[in-house]
Amino acid sequence: MNVTVSKDDLIKLGYKKYQAVSLIRQAKAIMVHQHKCAYYNNKRLGIVPRFAVESILGFSMEMENKSDGE
């Protein structure tokens, strides 16, 4: 189970590109302001902790790694 989420992960879950980018930006802002992690105050950083995105969405994200053979 992934503990981080990227824009591409959100797109695979069915979010549009703009929605995915927006969620990542919001999660980065949460990490900077609420959790005092200056590391996420970086424009080039494209991954965030899964719990930050889940706090925005209000539900747990189920991300499964499935192989192409199944």
TORKOL-92127 format. One record per atom (N, C-alpha, C): residue in one letter; atom name; x, y, z. Coordinates in Angstrom, 3 decimals. Atoms other than C-alpha are relative to their C-alpha. Example, Ala and Ser with C-alpha at 12.3 -4.5 7.8 and 13.67 -1.06 7.14 Angstrom:
2
+------+------+----------+----------+----------+
| rest | atom |     east |    north |       up |
+------+------+----------+----------+----------+
|    A |    N |    0.890 |   -1.190 |    0.000 |
|    A |   CA |   12.300 |   -4.500 |    7.800 |
|    A |    C |    0.900 |    1.200 |    0.000 |
|    S |    N |   -0.820 |   -1.190 |   -0.060 |
|    S |   CA |   13.670 |   -1.060 |    7.140 |
|    S |    C |   -0.770 |    1.090 |    0.730 |
+------+------+----------+----------+----------+
# end
This chain:
70
+------+------+----------+----------+----------+
| rest | atom |     east |    north |       up |
+------+------+----------+----------+----------+
|    M |    N |    0.848 |   -1.176 |    0.000 |
|    M |   CA |    0.000 |    0.000 |    0.000 |
|    M |    C |    0.896 |    1.242 |    0.000 |
|    N |    N |   -0.780 |   -1.234 |    0.124 |
|    N |   CA |    1.364 |    3.389 |   -1.038 |
|    N |    C |   -0.332 |    0.955 |    1.135 |
|    V |    N |    0.220 |   -1.028 |   -1.021 |
|    V |   CA |    1.838 |    6.009 |    1.637 |
|    V |    C |    0.071 |    1.386 |   -0.613 |
|    T |    N |   -0.031 |   -1.266 |    0.713 |
|    T |   CA |    2.339 |    8.729 |   -0.963 |
|    T |    C |   -0.901 |   -0.075 |   -1.224 |
|    V |    N |    0.895 |   -0.083 |    1.143 |
|    V |   CA |    0.130 |    9.906 |   -3.800 |
|    V |    C |    0.554 |    1.041 |   -0.966 |
|    S |    N |   -0.397 |   -0.957 |    1.030 |
|    S |   CA |    1.018 |   11.595 |   -7.074 |
|    S |    C |   -1.196 |    0.344 |   -0.865 |
|    K |    N |    1.056 |   -0.402 |    0.934 |
|    K |   CA |   -1.041 |   13.304 |   -9.751 |
|    K |    C |   -0.417 |   -1.189 |   -0.862 |
|    D |    N |    0.301 |    1.147 |    0.855 |
|    D |   CA |   -0.790 |   10.179 |  -11.906 |
|    D |    C |   -0.818 |   -1.053 |    0.734 |
|    D |    N |    0.799 |    0.943 |   -0.802 |
|    D |   CA |   -2.148 |    8.007 |   -9.079 |
|    D |    C |   -1.457 |    0.438 |    0.049 |
|    L |    N |    1.366 |   -0.524 |   -0.068 |
|    L |   CA |   -5.186 |   10.266 |   -8.795 |
|    L |    C |   -0.707 |   -0.116 |   -1.351 |
|    I |    N |    0.581 |    0.152 |    1.333 |
|    I |   CA |   -5.735 |   10.199 |  -12.553 |
|    I |    C |   -0.412 |   -1.450 |   -0.230 |
|    K |    N |    0.347 |    1.418 |    0.127 |
|    K |   CA |   -5.676 |    6.378 |  -12.442 |
|    K |    C |   -1.269 |   -0.340 |    0.779 |
|    L |    N |    1.206 |    0.228 |   -0.793 |
|    L |   CA |   -8.413 |    6.556 |   -9.806 |
|    L |    C |   -1.242 |    0.637 |   -0.622 |
|    G |    N |    1.142 |   -0.568 |    0.700 |
|    G |   CA |  -10.610 |    8.536 |  -12.205 |
|    G |    C |   -0.145 |    1.499 |    0.078 |
|    Y |    N |    0.067 |   -1.453 |   -0.068 |
|    Y |   CA |   -9.905 |   12.175 |  -11.410 |
|    Y |    C |    0.550 |    0.594 |   -1.294 |
|    K |    N |   -0.517 |   -0.719 |    1.169 |
|    K |   CA |   -9.373 |   14.618 |  -14.284 |
|    K |    C |    1.348 |    0.616 |    0.363 |
|    K |    N |   -1.347 |   -0.526 |   -0.229 |
|    K |   CA |   -5.885 |   16.100 |  -14.715 |
|    K |    C |   -0.015 |    1.239 |    0.890 |
|    Y |    N |    0.046 |   -1.231 |   -0.794 |
|    Y |   CA |   -6.839 |   19.520 |  -13.323 |
|    Y |    C |   -0.393 |   -0.298 |    1.445 |
|    Q |    N |    0.419 |    0.360 |   -1.353 |
|    Q |   CA |   -8.605 |   17.950 |  -10.323 |
|    Q |    C |    1.159 |   -0.630 |    0.762 |
|    A |    N |   -1.134 |    0.667 |   -0.639 |
|    A |   CA |   -5.559 |   15.774 |   -9.593 |
|    A |    C |    1.069 |    1.015 |    0.404 |
|    V |    N |   -1.007 |   -1.031 |   -0.298 |
|    V |   CA |   -3.172 |   18.737 |   -9.787 |
|    V |    C |   -0.470 |    0.864 |    1.165 |
|    S |    N |    0.563 |   -0.832 |   -1.061 |
|    S |   CA |   -5.475 |   20.789 |   -7.574 |
|    S |    C |    0.054 |   -0.709 |    1.358 |
|    L |    N |   -0.063 |    0.770 |   -1.254 |
|    L |   CA |   -5.684 |   18.032 |   -4.943 |
|    L |    C |    1.424 |   -0.057 |    0.542 |
|    I |    N |   -1.400 |    0.047 |   -0.431 |
|    I |   CA |   -1.888 |   17.737 |   -4.858 |
|    I |    C |    0.409 |    1.354 |    0.585 |
|    R |    N |   -0.328 |   -1.339 |   -0.506 |
|    R |   CA |   -1.551 |   21.515 |   -4.422 |
|    R |    C |   -0.624 |    0.246 |    1.370 |
|    Q |    N |    0.675 |   -0.182 |   -1.285 |
|    Q |   CA |   -4.104 |   21.559 |   -1.606 |
|    Q |    C |    0.676 |   -0.827 |    1.089 |
|    A |    N |   -0.657 |    0.872 |   -0.981 |
|    A |   CA |   -2.393 |   18.639 |    0.124 |
|    A |    C |    1.368 |    0.566 |    0.395 |
|    K |    N |   -1.290 |   -0.622 |   -0.316 |
|    K |   CA |    0.984 |   20.387 |   -0.129 |
|    K |    C |   -0.196 |    1.182 |    0.939 |
|    A |    N |    0.283 |   -1.139 |   -0.878 |
|    A |   CA |   -0.541 |   23.498 |    1.453 |
|    A |    C |   -0.329 |   -0.470 |    1.411 |
|    I |    N |    0.308 |    0.571 |   -1.319 |
|    I |   CA |   -1.922 |   21.375 |    4.296 |
|    I |    C |    1.274 |   -0.420 |    0.705 |
|    M |    N |   -1.249 |    0.466 |   -0.611 |
|    M |   CA |    1.486 |   19.831 |    4.876 |
|    M |    C |    0.863 |    1.172 |    0.462 |
|    V |    N |   -0.819 |   -1.160 |   -0.368 |
|    V |   CA |    3.166 |   23.256 |    4.967 |
|    V |    C |   -0.610 |    0.745 |    1.183 |
|    H |    N |    0.626 |   -0.860 |   -1.014 |
|    H |   CA |    0.630 |   25.111 |    7.104 |
|    H |    C |   -0.401 |   -0.736 |    1.277 |
|    Q |    N |    0.473 |    0.704 |   -1.193 |
|    Q |   CA |   -0.823 |   22.490 |    9.444 |
|    Q |    C |    1.073 |   -0.873 |    0.634 |
|    H |    N |   -0.988 |    0.942 |   -0.532 |
|    H |   CA |    2.065 |   20.052 |    9.783 |
|    H |    C |    1.412 |    0.582 |    0.040 |
|    K |    N |   -1.276 |   -0.728 |   -0.068 |
|    K |   CA |    4.890 |   22.621 |    9.467 |
|    K |    C |    1.142 |   -0.733 |   -0.715 |
|    C |    N |   -1.008 |    0.701 |    0.801 |
|    C |   CA |    6.744 |   20.607 |    6.793 |
|    C |    C |    0.390 |    0.895 |   -1.176 |
|    A |    N |   -0.438 |   -0.929 |    1.042 |
|    A |   CA |    8.619 |   23.197 |    4.728 |
|    A |    C |    0.452 |   -0.737 |   -1.256 |
|    Y |    N |   -0.405 |    0.827 |    1.142 |
|    Y |   CA |    9.786 |   20.366 |    2.445 |
|    Y |    C |   -1.038 |    0.058 |   -1.118 |
|    Y |    N |    1.074 |    0.009 |    0.997 |
|    Y |   CA |    6.402 |   20.502 |    0.675 |
|    Y |    C |   -0.250 |    1.374 |   -0.602 |
|    N |    N |    0.099 |   -1.339 |    0.576 |
|    N |   CA |    6.814 |   24.219 |   -0.116 |
|    N |    C |    0.926 |    0.085 |   -1.207 |
|    N |    N |   -0.851 |    0.133 |    1.171 |
|    N |   CA |    8.418 |   23.258 |   -3.436 |
|    N |    C |   -0.885 |   -0.224 |   -1.216 |
|    K |    N |    0.853 |    0.103 |    1.186 |
|    K |   CA |    6.773 |   23.805 |   -6.832 |
|    K |    C |    0.227 |   -1.293 |   -0.777 |
|    R |    N |   -0.336 |    1.176 |    0.805 |
|    R |   CA |    8.540 |   20.826 |   -8.396 |
|    R |    C |   -0.410 |   -1.317 |    0.653 |
|    L |    N |    0.366 |    1.214 |   -0.720 |
|    L |   CA |    7.474 |   18.325 |   -5.764 |
|    L |    C |   -1.410 |   -0.422 |   -0.401 |
|    G |    N |    1.285 |    0.456 |    0.509 |
|    G |   CA |    4.631 |   16.202 |   -7.102 |
|    G |    C |   -0.622 |   -1.135 |    0.779 |
|    I |    N |    0.583 |    1.056 |   -0.823 |
|    I |   CA |    3.977 |   13.692 |   -4.330 |
|    I |    C |   -0.301 |    0.540 |    1.390 |
|    V |    N |    0.405 |   -0.404 |   -1.348 |
|    V |   CA |    2.238 |   14.086 |   -1.001 |
|    V |    C |   -0.416 |   -1.241 |    0.769 |
|    P |    N |    0.486 |    1.130 |   -0.783 |
|    P |   CA |    1.323 |   11.792 |    1.874 |
|    P |    C |   -1.478 |   -0.279 |   -0.301 |
|    R |    N |    1.371 |    0.404 |    0.315 |
|    R |   CA |   -1.872 |    9.846 |    1.234 |
|    R |    C |   -0.998 |    0.575 |    0.998 |
|    F |    N |    0.942 |   -0.500 |   -1.011 |
|    F |   CA |   -3.421 |   11.003 |    4.521 |
|    F |    C |   -0.393 |    1.451 |   -0.261 |
|    A |    N |    0.319 |   -1.397 |    0.292 |
|    A |   CA |   -3.240 |   14.628 |    3.346 |
|    A |    C |   -1.088 |    0.091 |   -1.069 |
|    V |    N |    1.021 |    0.022 |    1.050 |
|    V |   CA |   -5.262 |   13.862 |    0.207 |
|    V |    C |   -1.308 |   -0.555 |    0.557 |
|    E |    N |    1.202 |    0.576 |   -0.601 |
|    E |   CA |   -7.682 |   11.705 |    2.202 |
|    E |    C |   -0.717 |    1.006 |    0.887 |
|    S |    N |    0.639 |   -1.005 |   -0.855 |
|    S |   CA |   -8.285 |   14.595 |    4.605 |
|    S |    C |   -0.780 |    1.013 |   -0.836 |
|    I |    N |    0.720 |   -0.900 |    0.897 |
|    I |   CA |   -9.325 |   16.773 |    1.654 |
|    I |    C |   -1.251 |   -0.681 |   -0.543 |
|    L |    N |    1.115 |    0.729 |    0.606 |
|    L |   CA |  -11.525 |   14.115 |    0.073 |
|    L |    C |   -1.046 |   -0.418 |    1.028 |
|    G |    N |    0.926 |    0.395 |   -1.053 |
|    G |   CA |  -13.058 |   13.008 |    3.356 |
|    G |    C |   -0.272 |   -1.485 |    0.054 |
|    F |    N |    0.146 |    1.457 |   -0.053 |
|    F |   CA |  -12.707 |    9.278 |    2.700 |
|    F |    C |    1.347 |   -0.654 |   -0.290 |
|    S |    N |   -1.232 |    0.744 |    0.204 |
|    S |   CA |  -10.038 |    6.601 |    2.536 |
|    S |    C |    0.115 |   -0.435 |   -1.457 |
|    M |    N |   -0.237 |    0.396 |    1.401 |
|    M |   CA |   -8.521 |    5.974 |   -0.885 |
|    M |    C |    0.475 |   -1.437 |   -0.014 |
|    E |    N |   -0.424 |    1.380 |    0.165 |
|    E |   CA |   -8.279 |    2.330 |   -1.842 |
|    E |    C |    0.823 |   -0.098 |   -1.272 |
|    M |    N |   -0.885 |    0.112 |    1.155 |
|    M |   CA |   -5.277 |    1.962 |   -4.107 |
|    M |    C |    0.598 |   -1.392 |    0.004 |
|    E |    N |   -0.522 |    1.366 |    0.095 |
|    E |   CA |   -4.453 |   -1.543 |   -5.238 |
|    E |    C |    0.976 |   -0.086 |   -1.150 |
|    N |    N |   -0.959 |    0.256 |    1.063 |
|    N |   CA |   -1.467 |   -2.652 |   -7.241 |
|    N |    C |   -0.383 |   -1.320 |   -0.653 |
|    K |    N |    0.417 |    1.196 |    0.717 |
|    K |   CA |   -2.829 |   -5.086 |   -9.810 |
|    K |    C |    0.927 |   -0.200 |   -1.176 |
|    S |    N |   -0.820 |    0.280 |    1.155 |
|    S |   CA |   -0.696 |   -6.816 |  -12.376 |
|    S |    C |   -0.884 |   -0.102 |   -1.231 |
|    D |    N |    0.772 |    0.017 |    1.247 |
|    D |   CA |   -1.756 |   -6.811 |  -16.034 |
|    D |    C |   -0.592 |   -1.381 |   -0.285 |
|    G |    N |    0.463 |    1.349 |    0.243 |
|    G |   CA |   -2.298 |  -10.586 |  -15.961 |
|    G |    C |   -1.307 |   -0.330 |    0.682 |
|    E |    N |    1.229 |    0.313 |   -0.744 |
|    E |   CA |   -5.289 |  -10.404 |  -13.601 |
|    E |    C |   -1.206 |    0.655 |   -0.609 |
+------+------+----------+----------+----------+
# end
